[in-house]
Amino acid sequence: MDDKRYLLAIGISLIFLSALIYSIHFLIFGKVDYILNYFLLHLAFVPIEVLVVSLIIEEILDHREKMKKLEKLNMVVGSFFNSVGEELLKIILEGDVGNIRDYLKISEDWDNKTYEKTKKLLKNYECNIDIEKIDLYELKSLLERNKEFLLRLMENPLLLEHEDFTELLLAVFHLADELHRRNNLDNLPKSDLDHLKNDIIRVYRLLVIQWLNYLMHLKDNYPYLYSLCLRANPFDNKSVIIRDDK
């Protein structure tokens, strides 16, 4: 209410000031027709000024705001991969029985076009794993250790702008809950292993796409972080240590 009164007072003051200036002009020059002509001429430009301010300038400001939100969102995504995502990929990769590694041996010369092409291929890629090769206890331990961290991520309002990443987090939470409710992960029946396998594949598929998106962001904005991620690529058995090739 106070804000509305403040704006109303400013509006009345500005109108009064404008009327005062026109009155002074009339007292000095005494040309009513000129004042009316000048007033109507500028009044005709008001709709154009409104158009410029409300559409063009507002669109520019809105775009800048979206870019700031996107930057903050990518920081959230980056913290996820640094704390959980990369380790989660490594654990699941132990059971991968496909040729996904062939698609993701990323090199320095990859451009955005190559990334987009790879993403399209992987969206149609049939992920498959041998669950017997995955350490379910290690997977369970990783997710339980980071439960509070994942909950804080879910509470972040920025995720409202990123449905795909939210879907990934929900899949991770579901997998964590499935594992948490099984005290003993040894000698599970095949039917139960198949159920867990489907949950892991769901996470795996979403995780790979988000990892690619994150790398694209780093490539365009943070080359030094991008370089580290390429050397730590879980799909490529490289060392993060930089060596002299000579």
Phi and psi in degrees as GROMACS dihedral restraints (atoms count N, CA, C in turn):
[ dihedral_restraints ]
;  ai    aj    ak    al  type     phi  dphi    fc
    3     4     5     6     1   -61.8    20    10
    4     5     6     7     1   -38.2    20    10
    6     7     8     9     1   -64.5    20    10
    7     8     9    10     1   -40.0    20    10
    9    10    11    12     1   -65.8    20    10
   10    11    12    13     1   -40.9    20    10
   12    13    14    15     1   -65.1    20    10
   13    14    15    16     1   -38.2    20    10
   15    16    17    18     1   -64.0    20    10
   16    17    18    19     1   -44.8    20    10
   18    19    20    21     1   -66.3    20    10
   19    20    21    22     1   -37.8    20    10
   21    22    23    24     1   -63.8    20    10
   22    23    24    25     1   -41.7    20    10
   24    25    26    27     1   -63.8    20    10
   25    26    27    28     1   -41.0    20    10
   27    28    29    30     1   -63.9    20    10
   28    29    30    31     1   -43.5    20    10
   30    31    32    33     1   -60.5    20    10
   31    32    33    34     1   -46.9    20    10
   33    34    35    36     1   -63.8    20    10
   34    35    36    37     1   -39.5    20    10
   36    37    38    39     1   -63.7    20    10
   37    38    39    40     1   -41.5    20    10
   39    40    41    42     1   -68.0    20    10
   40    41    42    43     1   -40.8    20    10
   42    43    44    45     1   -62.4    20    10
   43    44    45    46     1   -44.0    20    10
   45    46    47    48     1   -61.7    20    10
   46    47    48    49     1   -41.7    20    10
   48    49    50    51     1   -63.1    20    10
   49    50    51    52     1   -42.7    20    10
   51    52    53    54     1   -62.3    20    10
   52    53    54    55     1   -44.5    20    10
   54    55    56    57     1   -63.1    20    10
   55    56    57    58     1   -38.6    20    10
   57    58    59    60     1   -63.3    20    10
   58    59    60    61     1   -43.1    20    10
   60    61    62    63     1   -65.1    20    10
   61    62    63    64     1   -41.4    20    10
   63    64    65    66     1   -63.7    20    10
   64    65    66    67     1   -38.1    20    10
   66    67    68    69     1   -65.1    20    10
   67    68    69    70     1   -42.0    20    10
   69    70    71    72     1   -63.2    20    10
   70    71    72    73     1   -41.5    20    10
   72    73    74    75     1   -60.9    20    10
   73    74    75    76     1   -41.7    20    10
   75    76    77    78     1   -66.1    20    10
   76    77    78    79     1   -41.0    20    10
   78    79    80    81     1   -65.5    20    10
   79    80    81    82     1   -33.1    20    10
   81    82    83    84     1   -81.8    20    10
   82    83    84    85     1   -48.0    20    10
   84    85    86    87     1  -104.1    20    10
   85    86    87    88     1   -24.3    20    10
   87    88    89    90     1    63.8    20    10
   88    89    90    91     1    30.7    20    10
   90    91    92    93     1  -112.7    20    10
   91    92    93    94     1    91.1    20    10
   93    94    95    96     1   -68.3    20    10
   94    95    96    97     1   -39.8    20    10
   96    97    98    99     1   -63.7    20    10
   97    98    99   100     1   -35.6    20    10
   99   100   101   102     1   -67.0    20    10
  100   101   102   103     1   -42.7    20    10
  102   103   104   105     1   -62.8    20    10
  103   104   105   106     1   -44.6    20    10
  105   106   107   108     1   -64.7    20    10
  106   107   108   109     1   -41.6    20    10
  108   109   110   111     1   -61.8    20    10
  109   110   111   112     1   -44.0    20    10
  111   112   113   114     1   -65.0    20    10
  112   113   114   115     1   -42.6    20    10
  114   115   116   117     1   -63.2    20    10
  115   116   117   118     1   -47.7    20    10
  117   118   119   120     1   -67.0    20    10
  118   119   120   121     1   -35.9    20    10
  120   121   122   123     1   -61.8    20    10
  121   122   123   124     1   -45.2    20    10
  123   124   125   126     1   -74.7    20    10
  124   125   126   127     1   -30.0    20    10
  126   127   128   129     1   -64.8    20    10
  127   128   129   130     1   -32.4    20    10
  129   130   131   132     1   -65.5    20    10
  130   131   132   133     1   -25.5    20    10
  132   133   134   135     1   -86.4    20    10
  133   134   135   136     1    -8.6    20    10
  135   136   137   138     1   -59.3    20    10
  136   137   138   139     1   -46.7    20    10
  138   139   140   141     1   -58.6    20    10
  139   140   141   142     1   -36.9    20    10
  141   142   143   144     1   -67.4    20    10
  142   143   144   145     1   -42.1    20    10
  144   145   146   147     1   -62.9    20    10
  145   146   147   148     1   -39.7    20    10
  147   148   149   150     1   -62.7    20    10
  148   149   150   151     1   -41.4    20    10
  150   151   152   153     1   -60.6    20    10
  151   152   153   154     1   -46.4    20    10
  153   154   155   156     1   -63.4    20    10
  154   155   156   157     1   -46.2    20    10
  156   157   158   159     1   -70.6    20    10
  157   158   159   160     1   -48.1    20    10
  159   160   161   162     1   -78.0    20    10
  160   161   162   163     1   -29.3    20    10
  162   163   164   165     1  -102.5    20    10
  163   164   165   166     1   -57.6    20    10
  165   166   167   168     1   -73.0    20    10
  166   167   168   169     1   -56.5    20    10
  168   169   170   171     1   -64.4    20    10
  169   170   171   172     1   -42.1    20    10
  171   172   173   174     1   -62.7    20    10
  172   173   174   175     1   -36.4    20    10
  174   175   176   177     1   -65.3    20    10
  175   176   177   178     1   -40.0    20    10
  177   178   179   180     1   -63.9    20    10
  178   179   180   181     1   -45.6    20    10
  180   181   182   183     1   -64.9    20    10
  181   182   183   184     1   -38.9    20    10
  183   184   185   186     1   -64.6    20    10
  184   185   186   187     1   -39.9    20    10
  186   187   188   189     1   -63.4    20    10
  187   188   189   190     1   -43.5    20    10
  189   190   191   192     1   -62.2    20    10
  190   191   192   193     1   -39.5    20    10
  192   193   194   195     1   -65.7    20    10
  193   194   195   196     1   -40.3    20    10
  195   196   197   198     1   -64.4    20    10
  196   197   198   199     1   -38.9    20    10
  198   199   200   201     1   -65.0    20    10
  199   200   201   202     1   -38.1    20    10
  201   202   203   204     1   -65.3    20    10
  202   203   204   205     1   -42.3    20    10
  204   205   206   207     1   -64.4    20    10
  205   206   207   208     1   -40.2    20    10
  207   208   209   210     1   -63.5    20    10
  208   209   210   211     1   -39.3    20    10
  210   211   212   213     1   -63.3    20    10
  211   212   213   214     1   -44.9    20    10
  213   214   215   216     1   -65.4    20    10
  214   215   216   217     1   -37.8    20    10
  216   217   218   219     1   -63.3    20    10
  217   218   219   220     1   -42.1    20    10
  219   220   221   222     1   -66.4    20    10
  220   221   222   223     1   -27.2    20    10
  222   223   224   225     1   -66.5    20    10
  223   224   225   226     1   -38.9    20    10
  225   226   227   228     1   -64.6    20    10
  226   227   228   229     1   -45.5    20    10
  228   229   230   231     1   -61.1    20    10
  229   230   231   232     1   -41.5    20    10
  231   232   233   234     1   -61.7    20    10
  232   233   234   235     1   -41.2    20    10
  234   235   236   237     1   -65.9    20    10
  235   236   237   238     1   -33.8    20    10
  237   238   239   240     1   -63.0    20    10
  238   239   240   241     1   -48.1    20    10
  240   241   242   243     1   -68.9    20    10
  241   242   243   244     1   -35.5    20    10
  243   244   245   246     1   -67.7    20    10
  244   245   246   247     1   -35.3    20    10
  246   247   248   249     1   -91.5    20    10
  247   248   249   250     1   -36.7    20    10
  249   250   251   252     1  -131.4    20    10
  250   251   252   253     1   -48.3    20    10
  252   253   254   255     1   -56.8    20    10
  253   254   255   256     1   -48.9    20    10
  255   256   257   258     1   -64.9    20    10
  256   257   258   259     1   -41.8    20    10
  258   259   260   261     1   -66.5    20    10
  259   260   261   262     1   -37.2    20    10
  261   262   263   264     1   -63.1    20    10
  262   263   264   265     1   -42.2    20    10
  264   265   266   267     1   -60.5    20    10
  265   266   267   268     1   -44.5    20    10
  267   268   269   270     1   -61.7    20    10
  268   269   270   271     1   -41.3    20    10
  270   271   272   273     1   -65.0    20    10
  271   272   273   274     1   -46.3    20    10
  273   274   275   276     1   -67.4    20    10
  274   275   276   277     1   -35.4    20    10
  276   277   278   279     1   -61.3    20    10
  277   278   279   280     1   -24.7    20    10
  279   280   281   282     1   -60.4    20    10
  280   281   282   283     1   -26.9    20    10
  282   283   284   285     1  -104.8    20    10
  283   284   285   286     1     2.3    20    10
  285   286   287   288     1   -66.7    20    10
  286   287   288   289     1   131.5    20    10
  288   289   290   291     1  -116.2    20    10
  289   290   291   292     1     9.1    20    10
  291   292   293   294     1  -101.1    20    10
  292   293   294   295     1  -161.1    20    10
  294   295   296   297     1  -114.9    20    10
  295   296   297   298     1    33.4    20    10
  297   298   299   300     1   -61.9    20    10
  298   299   300   301     1   -29.0    20    10
  300   301   302   303     1   -61.3    20    10
  301   302   303   304     1   -31.8    20    10
  303   304   305   306     1   -64.4    20    10
  304   305   306   307     1   -30.0    20    10
  306   307   308   309     1   -79.1    20    10
  307   308   309   310     1   -24.9    20    10
  309   310   311   312     1  -116.7    20    10
  310   311   312   313     1    24.6    20    10
  312   313   314   315     1   -84.6    20    10
  313   314   315   316     1    79.2    20    10
  315   316   317   318     1   -77.4    20    10
  316   317   318   319     1   138.3    20    10
  318   319   320   321     1  -117.8    20    10
  319   320   321   322     1   170.7    20    10
  321   322   323   324     1   -62.6    20    10
  322   323   324   325     1   -25.7    20    10
  324   325   326   327     1   -88.6    20    10
  325   326   327   328     1     6.0    20    10
  327   328   329   330     1   -67.4    20    10
  328   329   330   331     1   130.8    20    10
  330   331   332   333     1  -106.7    20    10
  331   332   333   334     1   178.8    20    10
  333   334   335   336     1   -62.0    20    10
  334   335   336   337     1   -32.6    20    10
  336   337   338   339     1   -64.1    20    10
  337   338   339   340     1   -40.5    20    10
  339   340   341   342     1   -66.2    20    10
  340   341   342   343     1   -40.7    20    10
  342   343   344   345     1   -61.7    20    10
  343   344   345   346     1   -46.0    20    10
  345   346   347   348     1   -63.7    20    10
  346   347   348   349     1   -39.6    20    10
  348   349   350   351     1   -63.3    20    10
  349   350   351   352     1   -42.7    20    10
  351   352   353   354     1   -64.9    20    10
  352   353   354   355     1   -40.6    20    10
  354   355   356   357     1   -61.0    20    10
  355   356   357   358     1   -41.6    20    10
  357   358   359   360     1   -63.3    20    10
  358   359   360   361     1   -40.7    20    10
  360   361   362   363     1   -64.4    20    10
  361   362   363   364     1   -42.4    20    10
  363   364   365   366     1   -74.7    20    10
  364   365   366   367     1   -25.7    20    10
  366   367   368   369     1   -65.1    20    10
  367   368   369   370     1   -26.8    20    10
  369   370   371   372     1  -102.3    20    10
  370   371   372   373     1     5.5    20    10
  372   373   374   375     1   -79.5    20    10
  373   374   375   376     1   132.8    20    10
  375   376   377   378     1   -86.7    20    10
  376   377   378   379     1    95.0    20    10
  378   379   380   381     1   -65.6    20    10
  379   380   381   382     1   139.3    20    10
  381   382   383   384     1  -144.8    20    10
  382   383   384   385     1   142.7    20    10
  384   385   386   387     1  -136.0    20    10
  385   386   387   388     1   156.2    20    10
  387   388   389   390     1  -101.7    20    10
  388   389   390   391     1   102.2    20    10
  390   391   392   393     1   -63.9    20    10
  391   392   393   394     1   -22.2    20    10
  393   394   395   396     1   -65.3    20    10
  394   395   396   397     1   -22.6    20    10
  396   397   398   399     1   -90.9    20    10
  397   398   399   400     1    -3.6    20    10
  399   400   401   402     1   -97.7    20    10
  400   401   402   403     1   132.3    20    10
  402   403   404   405     1   -80.0    20    10
  403   404   405   406     1    97.4    20    10
  405   406   407   408     1   -65.7    20    10
  406   407   408   409     1   -31.4    20    10
  408   409   410   411     1   -68.0    20    10
  409   410   411   412     1   -39.9    20    10
  411   412   413   414     1   -65.7    20    10
  412   413   414   415     1   -40.9    20    10
  414   415   416   417     1   -63.8    20    10
  415   416   417   418     1   -45.2    20    10
  417   418   419   420     1   -62.5    20    10
  418   419   420   421     1   -43.7    20    10
  420   421   422   423     1   -62.2    20    10
  421   422   423   424     1   -43.4    20    10
  423   424   425   426     1   -59.8    20    10
  424   425   426   427     1   -46.2    20    10
  426   427   428   429     1   -71.4    20    10
  427   428   429   430     1   -35.7    20    10
  429   430   431   432     1   -72.2    20    10
  430   431   432   433     1   -35.0    20    10
  432   433   434   435     1   -64.0    20    10
  433   434   435   436     1   -31.2    20    10
  435   436   437   438     1  -106.4    20    10
  436   437   438   439     1    17.5    20    10
  438   439   440   441     1   -59.4    20    10
  439   440   441   442     1   -47.0    20    10
  441   442   443   444     1   -63.9    20    10
  442   443   444   445     1   -39.7    20    10
  444   445   446   447     1   -62.5    20    10
  445   446   447   448     1   -44.3    20    10
  447   448   449   450     1   -65.5    20    10
  448   449   450   451     1   -36.9    20    10
  450   451   452   453     1   -63.8    20    10
  451   452   453   454     1   -40.3    20    10
  453   454   455   456     1   -64.8    20    10
  454   455   456   457     1   -35.8    20    10
  456   457   458   459     1   -63.3    20    10
  457   458   459   460     1   -43.2    20    10
  459   460   461   462     1   -64.1    20    10
  460   461   462   463     1   -28.2    20    10
  462   463   464   465     1   -80.8    20    10
  463   464   465   466     1    -9.4    20    10
  465   466   467   468     1   -70.9    20    10
  466   467   468   469     1   120.4    20    10
  468   469   470   471     1   -63.7    20    10
  469   470   471   472     1   -19.2    20    10
  471   472   473   474     1   -63.5    20    10
  472   473   474   475     1   -24.4    20    10
  474   475   476   477     1   -67.1    20    10
  475   476   477   478     1   -15.5    20    10
  477   478   479   480     1   -63.4    20    10
  478   479   480   481     1   -21.9    20    10
  480   481   482   483     1   -88.3    20    10
  481   482   483   484     1    -3.6    20    10
  483   484   485   486     1  -137.4    20    10
  484   485   486   487     1    84.4    20    10
  486   487   488   489     1   -65.7    20    10
  487   488   489   490     1   -36.3    20    10
  489   490   491   492     1   -64.7    20    10
  490   491   492   493     1   -42.3    20    10
  492   493   494   495     1   -69.4    20    10
  493   494   495   496     1   -36.4    20    10
  495   496   497   498     1   -61.8    20    10
  496   497   498   499     1   -40.8    20    10
  498   499   500   501     1   -61.4    20    10
  499   500   501   502     1   -39.7    20    10
  501   502   503   504     1   -62.3    20    10
  502   503   504   505     1   -46.8    20    10
  504   505   506   507     1   -61.5    20    10
  505   506   507   508     1   -39.9    20    10
  507   508   509   510     1   -63.5    20    10
  508   509   510   511     1   -39.8    20    10
  510   511   512   513     1   -65.2    20    10
  511   512   513   514     1   -39.5    20    10
  513   514   515   516     1   -65.5    20    10
  514   515   516   517     1   -43.7    20    10
  516   517   518   519     1   -61.3    20    10
  517   518   519   520     1   -40.6    20    10
  519   520   521   522     1   -63.9    20    10
  520   521   522   523     1   -43.9    20    10
  522   523   524   525     1   -62.1    20    10
  523   524   525   526     1   -43.3    20    10
  525   526   527   528     1   -60.5    20    10
  526   527   528   529     1   -40.9    20    10
  528   529   530   531     1   -67.4    20    10
  529   530   531   532     1   -40.9    20    10
  531   532   533   534     1   -59.7    20    10
  532   533   534   535     1   -45.6    20    10
  534   535   536   537     1   -69.9    20    10
  535   536   537   538     1   -37.7    20    10
  537   538   539   540     1   -62.9    20    10
  538   539   540   541     1   -34.1    20    10
  540   541   542   543     1   -80.8    20    10
  541   542   543   544     1    -0.6    20    10
  543   544   545   546     1  -112.4    20    10
  544   545   546   547     1   105.2    20    10
  546   547   548   549     1   -66.9    20    10
  547   548   549   550     1   -36.5    20    10
  549   550   551   552     1  -117.6    20    10
  550   551   552   553     1   118.1    20    10
  552   553   554   555     1   -98.7    20    10
  553   554   555   556     1     5.4    20    10
  555   556   557   558     1   -89.3    20    10
  556   557   558   559     1   146.7    20    10
  558   559   560   561     1    55.2    20    10
  559   560   561   562     1    39.3    20    10
  561   562   563   564     1   -72.9    20    10
  562   563   564   565     1   145.3    20    10
  564   565   566   567     1   -65.7    20    10
  565   566   567   568     1   156.1    20    10
  567   568   569   570     1   -57.3    20    10
  568   569   570   571     1   -38.7    20    10
  570   571   572   573     1   -60.7    20    10
  571   572   573   574     1   -38.6    20    10
  573   574   575   576     1   -74.3    20    10
  574   575   576   577     1   -38.7    20    10
  576   577   578   579     1   -62.6    20    10
  577   578   579   580     1   -37.5    20    10
  579   580   581   582     1   -65.5    20    10
  580   581   582   583     1   -36.7    20    10
  582   583   584   585     1   -64.6    20    10
  583   584   585   586     1   -46.7    20    10
  585   586   587   588     1   -64.2    20    10
  586   587   588   589     1   -36.8    20    10
  588   589   590   591     1   -59.4    20    10
  589   590   591   592     1   -43.8    20    10
  591   592   593   594     1   -64.1    20    10
  592   593   594   595     1   -38.1    20    10
  594   595   596   597     1   -65.6    20    10
  595   596   597   598     1   -39.9    20    10
  597   598   599   600     1   -68.8    20    10
  598   599   600   601     1   -41.4    20    10
  600   601   602   603     1   -63.2    20    10
  601   602   603   604     1   -37.9    20    10
  603   604   605   606     1   -60.3    20    10
  604   605   606   607     1   -46.7    20    10
  606   607   608   609     1   -62.9    20    10
  607   608   609   610     1   -45.0    20    10
  609   610   611   612     1   -57.3    20    10
  610   611   612   613     1   -48.8    20    10
  612   613   614   615     1   -62.6    20    10
  613   614   615   616     1   -46.4    20    10
  615   616   617   618     1   -68.3    20    10
  616   617   618   619     1   -36.4    20    10
  618   619   620   621     1   -64.7    20    10
  619   620   621   622     1   -42.1    20    10
  621   622   623   624     1   -62.9    20    10
  622   623   624   625     1   -44.6    20    10
  624   625   626   627     1   -64.9    20    10
  625   626   627   628     1   -43.1    20    10
  627   628   629   630     1   -67.0    20    10
  628   629   630   631     1   -33.5    20    10
  630   631   632   633     1   -64.5    20    10
  631   632   633   634     1   -41.8    20    10
  633   634   635   636     1   -63.6    20    10
  634   635   636   637     1   -42.9    20    10
  636   637   638   639     1   -60.5    20    10
  637   638   639   640     1   -41.4    20    10
  639   640   641   642     1   -65.6    20    10
  640   641   642   643     1   -40.7    20    10
  642   643   644   645     1   -63.5    20    10
  643   644   645   646     1   -38.3    20    10
  645   646   647   648     1   -62.1    20    10
  646   647   648   649     1   -40.3    20    10
  648   649   650   651     1   -63.5    20    10
  649   650   651   652     1   -44.5    20    10
  651   652   653   654     1   -65.1    20    10
  652   653   654   655     1   -39.3    20    10
  654   655   656   657     1   -59.0    20    10
  655   656   657   658     1   -42.1    20    10
  657   658   659   660     1   -81.2    20    10
  658   659   660   661     1   -22.0    20    10
  660   661   662   663     1  -123.7    20    10
  661   662   663   664     1   -31.1    20    10
  663   664   665   666     1  -136.6    20    10
  664   665   666   667     1    80.0    20    10
  666   667   668   669     1   -56.8    20    10
  667   668   669   670     1   -35.1    20    10
  669   670   671   672     1   -68.9    20    10
  670   671   672   673     1   -37.3    20    10
  672   673   674   675     1   -71.8    20    10
  673   674   675   676     1   -35.0    20    10
  675   676   677   678     1   -63.0    20    10
  676   677   678   679     1   -42.4    20    10
  678   679   680   681     1   -59.3    20    10
  679   680   681   682     1   -43.2    20    10
  681   682   683   684     1   -65.3    20    10
  682   683   684   685     1   -42.5    20    10
  684   685   686   687     1   -63.7    20    10
  685   686   687   688     1   -35.9    20    10
  687   688   689   690     1   -66.2    20    10
  688   689   690   691     1   -40.8    20    10
  690   691   692   693     1   -72.0    20    10
  691   692   693   694     1   -25.5    20    10
  693   694   695   696     1   -99.2    20    10
  694   695   696   697     1    14.2    20    10
  696   697   698   699     1   -52.8    20    10
  697   698   699   700     1   115.5    20    10
  699   700   701   702     1   -66.9    20    10
  700   701   702   703     1   -15.9    20    10
  702   703   704   705     1   -90.6    20    10
  703   704   705   706     1    -3.5    20    10
  705   706   707   708     1  -134.5    20    10
  706   707   708   709     1   127.7    20    10
  708   709   710   711     1   -81.4    20    10
  709   710   711   712     1    63.9    20    10
  711   712   713   714     1  -101.4    20    10
  712   713   714   715     1   164.4    20    10
  714   715   716   717     1   -99.2    20    10
  715   716   717   718     1   144.5    20    10
  717   718   719   720     1   -74.9    20    10
  718   719   720   721     1   -12.9    20    10
  720   721   722   723     1   -74.0    20    10
  721   722   723   724     1   129.9    20    10
  723   724   725   726     1   -88.1    20    10
  724   725   726   727     1   123.1    20    10
  726   727   728   729     1  -118.0    20    10
  727   728   729   730     1   153.4    20    10
  729   730   731   732     1   -79.2    20    10
  730   731   732   733     1   118.7    20    10
  732   733   734   735     1   -75.8    20    10
  733   734   735   736     1   -11.2    20    10
